[in-house]
Amino acid sequence: MTPLRLDDLRQHTDILRLRSGNVLAVRFVEPDDAEALQRYFRSLSVRSRYNRFLGAMIELPQAELEHFIHVGDRDRFSVIAIMAIDGVETIVGEARYG
């Protein structure tokens, strides 16, 4: 198994073409994604946020956001799925491994 090179996360980006013809990029989260990630979480339904965190929450607490955006820290990894929506790169999904 080849170890991940965390100095260049963009090299691990996967580009997928959906049945609709749209393009979806799946990549590791980077520190510059912090605000976009907060917008994504704020856009989730109340039920979705509750199911993820087992409590009412409007956005990610700062400490949790820090865990999301620092790939490899304490062997935790976060990836995001991104699509262009109305010409704007938008996070449409995320996953964490820890």
A tleap script that builds the chain and sets N, CA, C and O, in Angstrom:
source leaprc.protein.ff14SB
mol = sequence {
  NMET THR PRO LEU ARG LEU ASP ASP LEU ARG
  GLN HIE THR ASP ILE LEU ARG LEU ARG SER
  GLY ASN VAL LEU ALA VAL ARG PHE VAL GLU
  PRO ASP ASP ALA GLU ALA LEU GLN ARG TYR
  PHE ARG SER LEU SER VAL ARG SER ARG TYR
  ASN ARG PHE LEU GLY ALA MET ILE GLU LEU
  PRO GLN ALA GLU LEU GLU HIE PHE ILE HIE
  VAL GLY ASP ARG ASP ARG PHE SER VAL ILE
  ALA ILE MET ALA ILE ASP GLY VAL GLU THR
  ILE VAL GLY GLU ALA ARG TYR CGLY
}
set mol.1.N position { 0.843 -1.180 0.000 }
set mol.1.CA position { 0.000 0.000 0.000 }
set mol.1.C position { 0.887 1.243 0.000 }
set mol.1.O position { 1.805 1.357 0.812 }
set mol.2.N position { 0.612 2.157 -0.900 }
set mol.2.CA position { 1.381 3.384 -1.002 }
set mol.2.C position { 0.874 4.400 0.021 }
set mol.2.O position { -0.329 4.650 0.095 }
set mol.3.N position { 1.774 4.988 0.809 }
set mol.3.CA position { 1.329 5.988 1.786 }
set mol.3.C position { 0.852 7.256 1.086 }
set mol.3.O position { 1.328 7.598 0.003 }
set mol.4.N position { -0.090 7.943 1.715 }
set mol.4.CA position { -0.588 9.205 1.171 }
set mol.4.C position { 0.457 10.296 1.368 }
set mol.4.O position { 1.073 10.397 2.429 }
set mol.5.N position { 0.646 11.100 0.346 }
set mol.5.CA position { 1.491 12.275 0.468 }
set mol.5.C position { 0.592 13.443 0.837 }
set mol.5.O position { -0.161 13.943 0.001 }
set mol.6.N position { 0.671 13.872 2.070 }
set mol.6.CA position { -0.217 14.920 2.558 }
set mol.6.C position { 0.268 16.320 2.211 }
set mol.6.O position { -0.409 17.302 2.515 }
set mol.7.N position { 1.439 16.423 1.574 }
set mol.7.CA position { 1.942 17.740 1.198 }
set mol.7.C position { 1.278 18.268 -0.068 }
set mol.7.O position { 1.358 19.462 -0.355 }
set mol.8.N position { 0.623 17.393 -0.825 }
set mol.8.CA position { -0.048 17.797 -2.061 }
set mol.8.C position { -1.374 17.041 -2.166 }
set mol.8.O position { -1.483 16.057 -2.898 }
set mol.9.N position { -2.370 17.511 -1.430 }
set mol.9.CA position { -3.647 16.792 -1.346 }
set mol.9.C position { -4.395 16.769 -2.675 }
set mol.9.O position { -5.146 15.827 -2.931 }
set mol.10.N position { -4.214 17.771 -3.520 }
set mol.10.CA position { -4.960 17.847 -4.781 }
set mol.10.C position { -4.641 16.674 -5.710 }
set mol.10.O position { -5.444 16.344 -6.583 }
set mol.11.N position { -3.481 16.042 -5.532 }
set mol.11.CA position { -3.131 14.914 -6.384 }
set mol.11.C position { -4.051 13.716 -6.147 }
set mol.11.O position { -4.103 12.800 -6.968 }
set mol.12.N position { -4.765 13.723 -5.043 }
set mol.12.CA position { -5.658 12.616 -4.701 }
set mol.12.C position { -7.108 12.892 -5.091 }
set mol.12.O position { -8.003 12.171 -4.650 }
set mol.13.N position { -7.359 13.900 -5.894 }
set mol.13.CA position { -8.705 14.253 -6.327 }
set mol.13.C position { -9.211 13.256 -7.370 }
set mol.13.O position { -8.487 12.893 -8.297 }
set mol.14.N position { -10.448 12.824 -7.209 }
set mol.14.CA position { -11.104 11.978 -8.204 }
set mol.14.C position { -12.198 12.785 -8.880 }
set mol.14.O position { -12.975 13.465 -8.209 }
set mol.15.N position { -12.265 12.715 -10.195 }
set mol.15.CA position { -13.298 13.393 -10.970 }
set mol.15.C position { -14.243 12.313 -11.499 }
set mol.15.O position { -13.812 11.373 -12.166 }
set mol.16.N position { -15.513 12.454 -11.200 }
set mol.16.CA position { -16.525 11.481 -11.610 }
set mol.16.C position { -17.528 12.143 -12.530 }
set mol.16.O position { -17.921 13.285 -12.295 }
set mol.17.N position { -17.945 11.454 -13.565 }
set mol.17.CA position { -18.997 11.953 -14.440 }
set mol.17.C position { -20.276 11.217 -14.054 }
set mol.17.O position { -20.330 9.988 -14.092 }
set mol.18.N position { -21.295 11.971 -13.685 }
set mol.18.CA position { -22.570 11.402 -13.258 }
set mol.18.C position { -23.426 11.048 -14.471 }
set mol.18.O position { -23.162 11.515 -15.579 }
set mol.19.N position { -24.431 10.238 -14.265 }
set mol.19.CA position { -25.338 9.869 -15.366 }
set mol.19.C position { -25.963 11.085 -16.024 }
set mol.19.O position { -26.252 11.081 -17.221 }
set mol.20.N position { -26.168 12.117 -15.233 }
set mol.20.CA position { -26.764 13.349 -15.753 }
set mol.20.C position { -25.802 14.108 -16.674 }
set mol.20.O position { -26.201 15.035 -17.379 }
set mol.21.N position { -24.535 13.700 -16.654 }
set mol.21.CA position { -23.516 14.400 -17.430 }
set mol.21.C position { -22.743 15.406 -16.593 }
set mol.21.O position { -21.703 15.904 -17.024 }
set mol.22.N position { -23.244 15.708 -15.398 }
set mol.22.CA position { -22.542 16.634 -14.516 }
set mol.22.C position { -21.247 15.998 -14.007 }
set mol.22.O position { -21.103 14.776 -13.979 }
set mol.23.N position { -20.328 16.847 -13.612 }
set mol.23.CA position { -19.044 16.396 -13.087 }
set mol.23.C position { -19.023 16.616 -11.574 }
set mol.23.O position { -19.434 17.665 -11.078 }
set mol.24.N position { -18.537 15.609 -10.858 }
set mol.24.CA position { -18.428 15.659 -9.400 }
set mol.24.C position { -16.974 15.401 -9.048 }
set mol.24.O position { -16.394 14.416 -9.504 }
set mol.25.N position { -16.380 16.264 -8.248 }
set mol.25.CA position { -15.007 16.077 -7.780 }
set mol.25.C position { -15.055 15.633 -6.321 }
set mol.25.O position { -15.796 16.200 -5.517 }
set mol.26.N position { -14.273 14.631 -5.990 }
set mol.26.CA position { -14.146 14.165 -4.611 }
set mol.26.C position { -12.689 14.351 -4.227 }
set mol.26.O position { -11.785 13.818 -4.870 }
set mol.27.N position { -12.479 15.123 -3.156 }
set mol.27.CA position { -11.107 15.421 -2.742 }
set mol.27.C position { -11.030 15.619 -1.239 }
set mol.27.O position { -12.041 15.790 -0.558 }
set mol.28.N position { -9.790 15.591 -0.739 }
set mol.28.CA position { -9.575 15.866 0.671 }
set mol.28.C position { -9.905 17.325 0.968 }
set mol.28.O position { -9.719 18.202 0.124 }
set mol.29.N position { -10.389 17.564 2.161 }
set mol.29.CA position { -10.652 18.927 2.631 }
set mol.29.C position { -9.306 19.608 2.882 }
set mol.29.O position { -8.347 18.977 3.329 }
set mol.30.N position { -9.257 20.882 2.590 }
set mol.30.CA position { -8.067 21.692 2.849 }
set mol.30.C position { -8.454 22.854 3.754 }
set mol.30.O position { -9.629 23.215 3.820 }
set mol.31.N position { -7.484 23.447 4.455 }
set mol.31.CA position { -7.799 24.565 5.358 }
set mol.31.C position { -8.579 25.697 4.687 }
set mol.31.O position { -9.400 26.342 5.338 }
set mol.32.N position { -8.338 25.949 3.398 }
set mol.32.CA position { -9.062 27.019 2.696 }
set mol.32.C position { -10.542 26.697 2.501 }
set mol.32.O position { -11.310 27.569 2.093 }
set mol.33.N position { -10.951 25.469 2.782 }
set mol.33.CA position { -12.349 25.057 2.612 }
set mol.33.C position { -13.209 25.355 3.842 }
set mol.33.O position { -14.403 25.055 3.837 }
set mol.34.N position { -12.639 25.928 4.878 }
set mol.34.CA position { -13.351 26.100 6.147 }
set mol.34.C position { -14.689 26.827 5.981 }
set mol.34.O position { -15.713 26.336 6.455 }
set mol.35.N position { -14.697 27.975 5.322 }
set mol.35.CA position { -15.942 28.750 5.198 }
set mol.35.C position { -16.955 28.023 4.321 }
set mol.35.O position { -18.146 28.011 4.630 }
set mol.36.N position { -16.493 27.420 3.231 }
set mol.36.CA position { -17.400 26.660 2.362 }
set mol.36.C position { -17.990 25.468 3.115 }
set mol.36.O position { -19.157 25.126 2.922 }
set mol.37.N position { -17.200 24.847 3.958 }
set mol.37.CA position { -17.691 23.720 4.750 }
set mol.37.C position { -18.744 24.189 5.749 }
set mol.37.O position { -19.744 23.503 5.964 }
set mol.38.N position { -18.529 25.349 6.358 }
set mol.38.CA position { -19.542 25.901 7.275 }
set mol.38.C position { -20.828 26.198 6.511 }
set mol.38.O position { -21.916 25.897 7.003 }
set mol.39.N position { -20.725 26.785 5.315 }
set mol.39.CA position { -21.932 27.064 4.517 }
set mol.39.C position { -22.674 25.767 4.215 }
set mol.39.O position { -23.903 25.717 4.276 }
set mol.40.N position { -21.920 24.720 3.887 }
set mol.40.CA position { -22.533 23.415 3.609 }
set mol.40.C position { -23.308 22.917 4.831 }
set mol.40.O position { -24.461 22.505 4.707 }
set mol.41.N position { -22.684 22.954 6.004 }
set mol.41.CA position { -23.375 22.471 7.198 }
set mol.41.C position { -24.577 23.335 7.558 }
set mol.41.O position { -25.601 22.820 8.006 }
set mol.42.N position { -24.457 24.634 7.366 }
set mol.42.CA position { -25.600 25.513 7.637 }
set mol.42.C position { -26.761 25.213 6.692 }
set mol.42.O position { -27.922 25.413 7.049 }
set mol.43.N position { -26.448 24.730 5.478 }
set mol.43.CA position { -27.502 24.461 4.488 }
set mol.43.C position { -28.212 23.130 4.724 }
set mol.43.O position { -29.268 22.887 4.140 }
set mol.44.N position { -27.654 22.270 5.563 }
set mol.44.CA position { -28.299 20.991 5.847 }
set mol.44.C position { -29.592 21.208 6.617 }
set mol.44.O position { -29.743 22.198 7.332 }
set mol.45.N position { -30.508 20.285 6.465 }
set mol.45.CA position { -31.757 20.382 7.224 }
set mol.45.C position { -31.464 20.185 8.719 }
set mol.45.O position { -30.440 19.614 9.095 }
set mol.46.N position { -32.374 20.663 9.547 }
set mol.46.CA position { -32.239 20.497 10.996 }
set mol.46.C position { -32.095 19.015 11.337 }
set mol.46.O position { -31.265 18.639 12.165 }
set mol.47.N position { -32.905 18.184 10.697 }
set mol.47.CA position { -32.848 16.735 10.950 }
set mol.47.C position { -31.488 16.143 10.578 }
set mol.47.O position { -30.950 15.319 11.318 }
set mol.48.N position { -30.927 16.555 9.437 }
set mol.48.CA position { -29.610 16.058 9.017 }
set mol.48.C position { -28.529 16.442 10.017 }
set mol.48.O position { -27.693 15.616 10.383 }
set mol.49.N position { -28.547 17.703 10.460 }
set mol.49.CA position { -27.546 18.127 11.455 }
set mol.49.C position { -27.730 17.371 12.759 }
set mol.49.O position { -26.748 16.990 13.397 }
set mol.50.N position { -28.972 17.149 13.163 }
set mol.50.CA position { -29.224 16.405 14.392 }
set mol.50.C position { -28.719 14.971 14.261 }
set mol.50.O position { -28.081 14.460 15.182 }
set mol.51.N position { -28.989 14.321 13.145 }
set mol.51.CA position { -28.551 12.935 12.944 }
set mol.51.C position { -27.029 12.807 12.941 }
set mol.51.O position { -26.495 11.789 13.381 }
set mol.52.N position { -26.337 13.813 12.458 }
set mol.52.CA position { -24.879 13.749 12.416 }
set mol.52.C position { -24.239 13.983 13.772 }
set mol.52.O position { -23.209 13.387 14.088 }
set mol.53.N position { -24.846 14.848 14.575 }
set mol.53.CA position { -24.217 15.266 15.825 }
set mol.53.C position { -25.018 14.909 17.073 }
set mol.53.O position { -24.607 15.234 18.188 }
set mol.54.N position { -26.150 14.249 16.895 }
set mol.54.CA position { -27.001 13.835 18.012 }
set mol.54.C position { -27.362 15.011 18.912 }
set mol.54.O position { -27.433 14.881 20.134 }
set mol.55.N position { -27.585 16.151 18.287 }
set mol.55.CA position { -27.994 17.332 19.022 }
set mol.55.C position { -28.256 18.478 18.068 }
set mol.55.O position { -27.858 18.438 16.904 }
set mol.56.N position { -28.923 19.490 18.567 }
set mol.56.CA position { -29.237 20.661 17.745 }
set mol.56.C position { -27.971 21.500 17.580 }
set mol.56.O position { -27.281 21.818 18.548 }
set mol.57.N position { -27.694 21.842 16.342 }
set mol.57.CA position { -26.491 22.607 16.054 }
set mol.57.C position { -26.708 23.343 14.734 }
set mol.57.O position { -27.200 22.754 13.771 }
set mol.58.N position { -26.351 24.606 14.682 }
set mol.58.CA position { -26.533 25.397 13.471 }
set mol.58.C position { -25.342 25.241 12.536 }
set mol.58.O position { -25.503 25.192 11.317 }
set mol.59.N position { -24.151 25.163 13.109 }
set mol.59.CA position { -22.933 25.024 12.319 }
set mol.59.C position { -21.922 24.209 13.109 }
set mol.59.O position { -22.150 23.868 14.270 }
set mol.60.N position { -20.817 23.907 12.474 }
set mol.60.CA position { -19.764 23.168 13.161 }
set mol.60.C position { -19.108 24.067 14.206 }
set mol.60.O position { -18.750 25.204 13.897 }
set mol.61.N position { -18.947 23.585 15.428 }
set mol.61.CA position { -18.174 24.357 16.407 }
set mol.61.C position { -16.739 24.516 15.893 }
set mol.61.O position { -16.259 23.671 15.137 }
set mol.62.N position { -16.063 25.573 16.291 }
set mol.62.CA position { -14.720 25.864 15.775 }
set mol.62.C position { -13.770 24.685 15.970 }
set mol.62.O position { -12.991 24.379 15.067 }
set mol.63.N position { -13.810 24.024 17.107 }
set mol.63.CA position { -12.913 22.888 17.357 }
set mol.63.C position { -13.194 21.744 16.381 }
set mol.63.O position { -12.265 21.107 15.884 }
set mol.64.N position { -14.465 21.486 16.109 }
set mol.64.CA position { -14.830 20.422 15.171 }
set mol.64.C position { -14.429 20.801 13.749 }
set mol.64.O position { -13.960 19.951 12.992 }
set mol.65.N position { -14.606 22.055 13.384 }
set mol.65.CA position { -14.190 22.530 12.069 }
set mol.65.C position { -12.685 22.332 11.891 }
set mol.65.O position { -12.236 21.924 10.820 }
set mol.66.N position { -11.916 22.614 12.920 }
set mol.66.CA position { -10.461 22.412 12.862 }
set mol.66.C position { -10.124 20.953 12.592 }
set mol.66.O position { -9.196 20.666 11.836 }
set mol.67.N position { -10.867 20.021 13.200 }
set mol.67.CA position { -10.640 18.592 12.952 }
set mol.67.C position { -10.945 18.245 11.490 }
set mol.67.O position { -10.235 17.447 10.878 }
set mol.68.N position { -11.986 18.837 10.943 }
set mol.68.CA position { -12.370 18.568 9.559 }
set mol.68.C position { -11.290 19.012 8.576 }
set mol.68.O position { -10.976 18.288 7.632 }
set mol.69.N position { -10.725 20.188 8.789 }
set mol.69.CA position { -9.862 20.782 7.766 }
set mol.69.C position { -8.390 20.399 7.872 }
set mol.69.O position { -7.598 20.781 7.010 }
set mol.70.N position { -8.007 19.662 8.896 }
set mol.70.CA position { -6.604 19.250 9.023 }
set mol.70.C position { -6.487 17.753 8.756 }
set mol.70.O position { -6.568 16.935 9.672 }
set mol.71.N position { -6.300 17.419 7.505 }
set mol.71.CA position { -6.215 16.034 7.054 }
set mol.71.C position { -4.999 15.351 7.674 }
set mol.71.O position { -3.891 15.886 7.676 }
set mol.72.N position { -5.247 14.150 8.200 }
set mol.72.CA position { -4.175 13.346 8.767 }
set mol.72.C position { -3.923 13.601 10.228 }
set mol.72.O position { -3.256 12.802 10.885 }
set mol.73.N position { -4.441 14.702 10.761 }
set mol.73.CA position { -4.259 15.006 12.167 }
set mol.73.C position { -4.963 13.937 13.000 }
set mol.73.O position { -6.168 13.726 12.860 }
set mol.74.N position { -4.213 13.271 13.858 }
set mol.74.CA position { -4.734 12.183 14.704 }
set mol.74.C position { -5.399 11.099 13.847 }
set mol.74.O position { -6.402 10.506 14.246 }
set mol.75.N position { -4.824 10.851 12.662 }
set mol.75.CA position { -5.306 9.818 11.738 }
set mol.75.C position { -6.766 10.007 11.335 }
set mol.75.O position { -7.485 9.027 11.138 }
set mol.76.N position { -7.203 11.241 11.213 }
set mol.76.CA position { -8.552 11.564 10.747 }
set mol.76.C position { -8.459 12.182 9.361 }
set mol.76.O position { -7.545 12.949 9.059 }
set mol.77.N position { -9.421 11.829 8.537 }
set mol.77.CA position { -9.446 12.333 7.168 }
set mol.77.C position { -10.860 12.749 6.819 }
set mol.77.O position { -11.823 12.076 7.185 }
set mol.78.N position { -10.981 13.856 6.114 }
set mol.78.CA position { -12.271 14.328 5.628 }
set mol.78.C position { -12.169 14.540 4.125 }
set mol.78.O position { -11.173 15.060 3.622 }
set mol.79.N position { -13.207 14.132 3.422 }
set mol.79.CA position { -13.287 14.382 1.989 }
set mol.79.C position { -14.582 15.129 1.712 }
set mol.79.O position { -15.557 15.016 2.455 }
set mol.80.N position { -14.569 15.894 0.625 }
set mol.80.CA position { -15.769 16.608 0.203 }
set mol.80.C position { -16.057 16.275 -1.253 }
set mol.80.O position { -15.154 15.993 -2.040 }
set mol.81.N position { -17.332 16.316 -1.584 }
set mol.81.CA position { -17.787 16.159 -2.961 }
set mol.81.C position { -18.223 17.538 -3.431 }
set mol.81.O position { -18.997 18.219 -2.759 }
set mol.82.N position { -17.721 17.941 -4.588 }
set mol.82.CA position { -17.954 19.297 -5.092 }
set mol.82.C position { -18.514 19.233 -6.502 }
set mol.82.O position { -18.072 18.436 -7.329 }
set mol.83.N position { -19.501 20.093 -6.761 }
set mol.83.CA position { -20.079 20.245 -8.100 }
set mol.83.C position { -20.206 21.731 -8.405 }
set mol.83.O position { -20.296 22.562 -7.501 }
set mol.84.N position { -20.210 22.044 -9.675 }
set mol.84.CA position { -20.503 23.413 -10.086 }
set mol.84.C position { -22.020 23.555 -10.148 }
set mol.84.O position { -22.688 22.846 -10.900 }
set mol.85.N position { -22.551 24.466 -9.361 }
set mol.85.CA position { -23.983 24.746 -9.361 }
set mol.85.C position { -24.149 26.222 -9.712 }
set mol.85.O position { -23.681 27.103 -8.991 }
set mol.86.N position { -24.814 26.469 -10.818 }
set mol.86.CA position { -24.952 27.836 -11.338 }
set mol.86.C position { -23.593 28.512 -11.473 }
set mol.86.O position { -23.445 29.703 -11.200 }
set mol.87.N position { -22.595 27.723 -11.903 }
set mol.87.CA position { -21.262 28.262 -12.130 }
set mol.87.C position { -20.415 28.453 -10.889 }
set mol.87.O position { -19.298 28.963 -10.974 }
set mol.88.N position { -20.931 28.049 -9.730 }
set mol.88.CA position { -20.201 28.220 -8.475 }
set mol.88.C position { -19.820 26.849 -7.926 }
set mol.88.O position { -20.672 25.967 -7.816 }
set mol.89.N position { -18.541 26.664 -7.578 }
set mol.89.CA position { -18.088 25.413 -6.974 }
set mol.89.C position { -18.748 25.284 -5.601 }
set mol.89.O position { -18.553 26.130 -4.729 }
set mol.90.N position { -19.536 24.209 -5.416 }
set mol.90.CA position { -20.350 24.046 -4.215 }
set mol.90.C position { -20.151 22.666 -3.605 }
set mol.90.O position { -20.153 21.662 -4.317 }
set mol.91.N position { -19.978 22.615 -2.296 }
set mol.91.CA position { -19.880 21.334 -1.600 }
set mol.91.C position { -21.277 20.716 -1.555 }
set mol.91.O position { -22.232 21.350 -1.107 }
set mol.92.N position { -21.385 19.479 -2.022 }
set mol.92.CA position { -22.677 18.788 -2.045 }
set mol.92.C position { -22.662 17.540 -1.167 }
set mol.92.O position { -23.680 16.860 -1.041 }
set mol.93.N position { -21.527 17.237 -0.563 }
set mol.93.CA position { -21.433 16.086 0.327 }
set mol.93.C position { -20.093 16.060 1.011 }
set mol.93.O position { -19.140 16.696 0.560 }
set mol.94.N position { -20.020 15.327 2.100 }
set mol.94.CA position { -18.760 15.175 2.827 }
set mol.94.C position { -18.767 13.849 3.557 }
set mol.94.O position { -19.821 13.272 3.823 }
set mol.95.N position { -17.579 13.378 3.876 }
set mol.95.CA position { -17.436 12.145 4.635 }
set mol.95.C position { -16.178 12.263 5.483 }
set mol.95.O position { -15.222 12.944 5.113 }
set mol.96.N position { -16.198 11.587 6.623 }
set mol.96.CA position { -15.043 11.609 7.519 }
set mol.96.C position { -14.643 10.194 7.873 }
set mol.96.O position { -15.476 9.294 7.979 }
set mol.97.N position { -13.360 10.024 8.050 }
set mol.97.CA position { -12.808 8.767 8.510 }
set mol.97.C position { -11.944 9.083 9.728 }
set mol.97.O position { -11.101 9.979 9.688 }
set mol.98.N position { -12.157 8.357 10.778 }
set mol.98.CA position { -11.337 8.609 11.963 }
set mol.98.C position { -11.284 7.423 12.864 }
set mol.98.O position { -10.635 7.469 13.908 }
savepdb mol mol.pdb
quit
